[in-house]
Amino acid sequence: MSDVPTVKQGIWGEDTKVKPTSTRKGRGDGLPEEDERLKMTVPVQEDSDDDIPDIPELGDKEEDEADITTQIAEAPSANIQVATMADLDKELSSTLSFSQTNAGVDLKLLIKNLSPSSILKEEDKEWDFVHVFTEIKSELAARHAKENENLEQNREQFVELSTL
């Protein structure tokens, strides 16, 4: 005979030779003990073809529905009303009667120093970028020239005072 040890091969879940470790309820019948927790308590029902849901195929669905790729959706419509200045002024004049907020902040000084809307309104003017840029550039150049002139005058005075 050969001296090669035998290798036991098996598949998971396959019954192998099991030696009974203990007998059920003290009987000597040689069956392995069954755990009560592992027993099935729900009766097993046979599977039938009636229980399987019918899954629709893509071809069936396309025939039932219209092709939406060629249709254009309607834009939603909404009536949005923006309050005019007159409405805002009217609302402001009706709410000026309060003098404190819910947090207790006194608003009397703020209300007393509010400017009326007639002073704050300005005409809408169209701006020309080139014109505005040239205007600002000339103002900055004039300011720079004036600062240089003041600097020269200060240097001359300093030189006169230092020579004395």
Buried (B, 14 or more C-beta within 10 A) or exposed (E): EEEEEEEEEEEEEEEEEEEEEEEEEEEEEEEEEEEEEEEEEEEEEEEEEEEEEEEEEEEEEEEEEEEEEEEEEEEEEEEEEEEEEEEEEEEEEEEEEEEEEEEEEEEEEEBEEEEEEEEEEEEEEEEEEEEEEEEEEEEEEEEEEEEEEEEEEEEEEEEEEEEE
